[in-house]
């Protein structure tokens, strides 16, 4: 992944920005579900990888749109009025202020674009996913 510059709130340093990033290889290094790892930054937008299984909690972001690009697996972004099913190569933008709840029936890896890291309780991260946990069996 990339070296982090602590003075830019998780954005990669200039040297790291000049490096190629293999998204499949970077997602292999992820240890927690629904946790984001910054792999790049462009024009104030963070490029973050994550993996998901099970579901997050319903949440919204008052300060940013959240863009999902599925790399592998399938992701359903639940909205209050409909579900949006995403497969590898599909992209979906959740506008600022729209309540949503991502669900992955199988392990799914994706790229998220946004202005800050949102993998916390306010951003819908479930408690079970802390420290490499797994969702309860259904």
N, C-alpha and C positions, 0 to 999 in steps of 0.2 A: 504494500500500500504506500502511502506517502508520509514523509516527515511532516509533522505539524509545527506550525509557527504559533506559539502561545499568544502572541500579540494580535492575532487576527481571528480570534474566536473559532478555532478549529479549521481555518482555511490552510491549505498546504503552503509551504514556503515556496519562494520563486524557483529554487533548484528542483523541488519536487514537481512543480507545475510543468517543467520542461522534460518530464519523463513520460514514457508510455505506460499505461495502466492496463493490465489484463483483468477485465471484470470477472471472468470465470475463476481465475486464480485468486483474486482478491476475495471473492465470496467464499472460497474454500477455507479461508482463515478466520471467518466469523465464528464466534463461540456462543453468542446469545441470539435467540430469536427476537425479532422486532427491535433490535438495536442497530443504529446507523453508524457507519464508519465513513468518514469523509475520504474520498479518493481524488477529488479535484475541485477546482473553483474557477468560475469564469464569469466576469462581469457582475460580481456580487452574488452569484448563485452558487450554492454548494452542491456538488455532485456526491451523493451518498449511496453506498450499497447497504443492503440489508437482506436478511432471510426471515421468512415467516412460516409459521404453522399454527393451526388453531386460529384464534381471533384476538384482535385487540379489543379495547373498550370503545364505545361511542365517544367521539370527541370532535373538536373543530379547532382551527387555527385562526385566531383573530388578526394575525400579523403577516400571513403569507398564503399563497396558493401552495398546494402540494401536488407534485407531478410524479406519477408512478410509471415506470417502464419495466415490464416484466422481462427477465432474462431467461428463467427456466421455471417450470411448474405452472400453476394457475392461481390467479388471485381474483377474488371477488371483492369489489369495493361496494359495500352496502351504503346506500343513501336512504333517507327517510321515505322517499317516494319510489325507489327502484333499486335494483342491483345492476352493477356493471361488471361483467365477466371479462377478465383479461387473460390472454395466453402469451407465450413468448413473442416478443416483437410488438405487442400492443402497448399503447401509451394512453393514460387518462389523467386529466388535470382536475383536481378537486379545488374549486375556487375558495378564496378567503371567506371564512365564516360559514362554510357549509359543513354540517355535521355528517360524519362518515364513520364506518367501522370496517376495516379490511379483514378478510377471512381467507385463509389458505387451508384447504382440505389435505393437501400434501405439502411437503417442504417446497417452498417457492423462494426464488432469489430475484431481487429486483433492484433497480436504480431509482432513487428518489431525488428530485430536484427541488430545492427550496433555499430560503435565505438563512436558515439556522437548523441546528440539529433538534429534532422533535421526539427523539426516542426517550421519553420520560413519562411519568404518570399523567401529566397534563396533555401529552401528545398521544395518549391511548395505550401506552406500553403496559401489558398485563403484569401483575406481580409475579406470577408463576415463571415468567421468562427471565427473571434475575438470575445471575450466576449460572447460566446454561441450563435452566430448568426446562421441562417439557409440559405441555398442557395435559390436564387430566384426561384419562381415557373416556371416550364417549360410550 
